[in-house]
Amino acid sequence: MAQKMRNERALNPAYVLDDETYESLSGQIQAAYIKLDQTRCHLLRLEANFLETAEAIRLRPELTQKLILKSEQMLDSMTTSRAGLISYHTTATAIRMQTNQAARGSGTYTPRGENSTPELRSVA
């Protein structure tokens, strides 16, 4: 959406959202992406460590397979959760575009002030 159109929407908003709440919610959304991604990295490292340990102790292949399948289930669930977060974020952004905050950012927190640039990038 062109910045000019965003600015016009912000002047005649359907809803009014104060700066502090906007910034808080935007930060919370970004933090959710970070936490999900960090947890996924942790689980991938955990799986690798388990597989290396399984090899070192000569764990039976069928038990190693069970570990792999359980790990895959966790990671698939996280992938689904992340897709849900993206959908949630997209809907929240559409709502924001109906507020006085429409002119700010491209989906995530953009600080106000002189020469302000986004601290966070849009991930959707």
C-alpha positions as CSV (number, residue, x, y, z in Angstrom):
1,M,0.0,0.0,0.0
2,A,1.4,3.4,-0.9
3,Q,2.5,5.6,1.9
4,K,0.2,8.4,0.7
5,M,-2.8,6.1,1.1
6,R,-1.6,5.0,4.6
7,N,-1.3,8.6,5.6
8,E,-4.9,9.3,4.4
9,R,-6.2,6.3,6.4
10,A,-4.4,7.5,9.5
11,L,-6.2,10.9,9.3
12,N,-9.7,9.4,9.2
13,P,-9.3,6.1,11.2
14,A,-12.2,3.8,12.0
15,Y,-10.3,3.0,15.3
16,V,-7.9,5.0,17.5
17,L,-4.9,3.2,18.9
18,D,-2.4,4.9,21.2
19,D,1.3,4.8,20.4
20,E,2.2,2.8,23.5
21,T,-0.3,0.1,22.8
22,Y,0.7,-0.1,19.2
23,E,4.4,-0.4,20.0
24,S,3.8,-3.0,22.7
25,L,1.7,-5.2,20.5
26,S,4.1,-4.9,17.6
27,G,7.0,-5.8,19.9
28,Q,5.1,-8.8,21.2
29,I,4.4,-10.1,17.7
30,Q,8.0,-9.8,16.8
31,A,9.1,-11.5,20.1
32,A,6.7,-14.4,19.3
33,Y,8.5,-15.0,16.0
34,I,11.9,-14.9,17.7
35,K,10.8,-17.3,20.5
36,L,9.3,-19.8,18.1
37,D,12.4,-19.7,15.9
38,Q,14.8,-20.1,18.9
39,T,12.7,-23.0,20.2
40,R,12.9,-24.7,16.8
41,C,16.7,-24.2,16.7
42,H,16.9,-25.7,20.2
43,L,14.8,-28.7,19.2
44,L,16.9,-29.3,16.1
45,R,20.1,-29.2,18.2
46,L,18.5,-31.6,20.7
47,E,17.6,-34.0,17.9
48,A,21.1,-33.9,16.6
49,N,22.6,-34.5,20.1
50,F,20.2,-37.4,20.6
51,L,21.1,-39.0,17.3
52,E,24.8,-38.6,18.0
53,T,24.3,-40.2,21.4
54,A,22.2,-43.0,19.9
55,E,25.1,-43.8,17.6
56,A,27.7,-43.6,20.3
57,I,25.8,-46.0,22.5
58,R,24.7,-48.2,19.6
59,L,21.0,-47.7,20.2
60,R,18.8,-50.1,18.3
61,P,17.7,-48.6,15.0
62,E,14.0,-48.9,15.8
63,L,14.5,-46.8,19.0
64,T,16.4,-44.2,17.0
65,Q,13.6,-44.2,14.5
66,K,11.1,-43.5,17.3
67,L,13.2,-40.5,18.4
68,I,13.3,-39.2,14.8
69,L,9.5,-39.6,14.4
70,K,8.8,-37.8,17.7
71,S,11.1,-35.0,16.8
72,E,9.4,-34.7,13.4
73,Q,6.0,-34.4,15.1
74,M,7.2,-31.6,17.3
75,L,8.8,-29.7,14.4
76,D,5.7,-30.1,12.3
77,S,3.6,-28.7,15.1
78,M,5.9,-25.8,15.4
79,T,5.7,-25.2,11.6
80,T,2.0,-25.1,11.8
81,S,2.1,-22.8,14.8
82,R,4.4,-20.4,13.0
83,A,2.1,-20.4,10.0
84,G,-0.7,-19.6,12.4
85,L,1.3,-16.7,13.8
86,I,1.8,-15.3,10.3
87,S,-1.9,-15.5,9.7
88,Y,-2.6,-13.8,13.0
89,H,0.0,-11.1,12.2
90,T,-1.5,-10.5,8.8
91,T,-5.0,-10.0,10.3
92,A,-3.6,-7.7,13.0
93,T,-1.9,-5.6,10.3
94,A,-5.1,-5.4,8.3
95,I,-6.9,-4.1,11.5
96,R,-4.0,-1.7,12.2
97,M,-4.6,-0.2,8.7
98,Q,-8.0,0.9,9.9
99,T,-6.5,2.8,12.8
100,N,-4.7,6.1,13.3
101,Q,-1.5,4.0,13.2
102,A,-2.0,3.1,9.5
103,A,0.9,5.4,8.4
104,R,3.4,3.6,10.6
105,G,5.7,0.9,9.4
106,S,5.0,-2.1,7.1
107,G,3.5,-4.5,9.6
108,T,5.8,-4.2,12.6
109,Y,7.0,-1.5,15.0
110,T,8.4,1.6,13.5
111,P,9.6,4.1,16.1
112,R,8.4,7.7,15.9
113,G,10.8,10.5,15.7
114,E,13.2,12.3,13.6
115,N,14.8,10.2,10.9
116,S,13.2,7.1,12.3
117,T,13.8,3.8,10.6
118,P,12.1,0.5,11.4
119,E,13.9,-1.4,14.1
120,L,12.1,-4.6,13.1
121,R,11.3,-5.9,9.6
122,S,8.1,-7.3,8.3
123,V,8.2,-11.1,8.2
124,A,4.8,-11.8,6.7
